[in-house]
C-alpha cells in the first residue's frame, strides 16, 4: 500500500548496499536476535549502543556499520522486520465495508499483541517515542501507509454512501483503532482483546456512522 500523504523523506534511511565480498549468511538474523535479547534483558532503546549489539551478536562494529549507518537505522530495521513477521496480508478489495474494517482491526490487534523473543511490539512502539528521529521514521514508513489505507477505505465508503459524508475519515479511523490500542497499551490488566472484541468495536462504531434510514 502506498502512502499518499506526501510526507517528506526524513533522515533515517537503510544503509546503502555496497559491492564487495558477499556478506556472511545469517549475520543479519544474528544481529536482529541480538537486539531482541538485549531488550529482553531490560536494555531500553535509548540506552542501546551499537557496540553492545555487535558484542551480543559476536561480530565487529565494522560489520554492523556496513549494514546500517547508526542505531536509529538499525532499530527501524528491527521494528519493520518484527512487524512484517507477524502481520498478515489484509485483502480489502471487493470486501463489504463491515468485513473490511474488521480485517483491518484484526491485523492491528495481532501485531500489537504479538511477542518475539519475549518482546511485546506494543511496548516497543511506545518506547520509540523517546527517540524522535526513530519515531518519525517509524511513523512514516510503518504506520503512515497503513493509516492512509484505512482513511482511503473510509473515504471511498463515504463516496459510495455507505457511511455519513459529514464525518472526518481520520476521526472515524481513530474511533475504530483506538479501543484496541487503548486495551493493549493503557490497560495491561484488562482481558487481552480477541477477535470478538474487534468485531464488537467495528459493529459499535459502524452502526453509529451509517446514514440514517429514510
N, C-alpha and C positions, 0 to 999 in steps of 0.2 A: 504494500500500500504506500502511496506517495504522500508526503507531507506537502499540502498546498498552502501552508501559512506564509511561505516566502521568508522564513527566518534566515538571517544571515549565518554563514558558516562561522563557528567560533574558533577557539584556539586549540581545543583538544582534538587531535586527529590521530588515526592509526599511523604507526611508523611507516615510512616509505620502504618498500621492499627493494633491496639491493641485490645485484648479481654477485655471485661469488660461489664459494663451496656450498654444497647442499646442507641444509640445516639438519641437525640431529633429529631423527624421528622420535616423536613422543615428547620432545622438550617442552612444547607449548602446553601439553597436558600436565606435565610435572609442575610448570610454573603456576598454572591455574589452581592445581591442587595445593600447592604451597601457600598461595594466598588464602585459600579456604581454611587450611589448617591453622594459619596464624590468626585468622578471625575467630575460629572455633576456640582457640586458647585465650581469647579475650583481647586481642590486639585490635584496637579501633582503626578505622580507615585513616583518620587524621594522624595517628601515631605510626602508621606503617611506613617503612622506608624500603627503597629498592634493595639496599644491602641485606635487609632481613629476608626479603623474598628470595634473593639469589642464594643466600646461605641455606634457607629452608629447602629450596629446590635442588641444591647441590650443583649449582652452575656458577659461572663467573658473572660479575656485573656487566662485563662487556657483552656477553651473550644476551643478557636481559635488555640492554640498551640498543642492541641491534634490532630488536623487535618493537620496542616502544620507547619514545623519547623521554618519558618521565612517568611518575607514579600515577598521575591522573589518567593518562592514556592507557596504562596497564589495567587500572581498576575499571575503567569504562569497558575495556575488552572483556574482563571477567564478568561484569554485570550483564553485558549484552549476550555473552555465551550462556550464562545461567538462565536468562530469560528465554533464549531460543531453545534450551534443552527441555524446559517444562511447558512451553507454550505450544499449543496445538493449532494447526491451521483452522481458521474460522471462516467457513463458507457462508456468505450472506446473500449472494446473487440468487434471485428467484425464490427467496425465503420470505414468508409472511413477516410483517414487522414485529409482531409479538415474539415469534420464534427467533428472529434475528437479534433482537435485544437480549433475549435470554442467552443466546450463544456468546454474545459479546461479554455479558456479565460473568458467565461461567469461565470464559478464558481468563478474565481478570482475577476471579476468585481462585482459580487453580494456581495461577502464578504467585499470588501473594501468600498462599498457604503452603506452597511447596518448600521443601527444605533440601539442601545439598550439603552433604558433609556437616550436618548439624547447624547450618547457617540458614536462617529464615530470610527469604527475599524481601519481605515486608520490612524487617528490621534494617536490612541493608539500604533499602530505598529511603528510609527515614534518616539514616546516618549520613548519607552522602550530602545532605543539606549543609553539613559542616564544612564541606569543600566546595565553594561557589563555582569554580571552574568545572569540576567534575559534575556537579549538579546541573549546570547549564547544558553541558554536553549530553547528559543522560536524558534530560527533558526533551532536547532537540532530536536526538537520534532514536530513542527508545519510546518515550511516552508521546511525543508530538505526533508522529504518524498515526498511532493507534487512536489518539484523541480526535484527530482530524477525521479519521474514517468514521468514528461514531457520529460526529457532528454532521458529516456529509449524509450519513444514513438518515438522520433525523430531519435534515433539511429536505431531502428527497421525499420523505413521508409527508412533510408539510405541503410540498408542491402537489402531491397526489391526493391531498385531502384526508389523509389518514390520522393526522393529529392537528390540533389547533394551530392556525398560522400566526397567531399573535404572540406566541411564546418564543423565547430565545433558545435555539438548539443547544447552545452551550449550557444554559441553565437546566434544560431537560437532561442533558448528559450528566451533569453533576448530581441531579436528583436520582438518577439510576445507579451511577457508580459509587456515590457517597456512602450508602449503607454498608457495602462490602468493605470498603477501605476503613470506615469507622470501626466496624466489628473486628477487623484484622489488626488495626494499629492502636486503637484507643481503648478497646475493651478486651484485654487478653484473658480475663476470667470468664467471659461470656462463652456460650457454646460456639464451637467453630462453625461458621456458615457453610451450609451444604447446598446441593443443587435445589432443594426445595426452598431454601432461603432466597436463592437467586430468582426462582420462579415467582415467589411472593412479592419481591421487590418490583419486578417488571410488571406484574399484574396490578399492584397498588398504584404505581406511577402512571402506567398506560391508561388505566380506567379513569384517571383524573384529567388526562390531557387529550382524550379523543374528542372530536366535535360533538356537541350536544345533538340529540336526536330531534328532528323537526317536530 
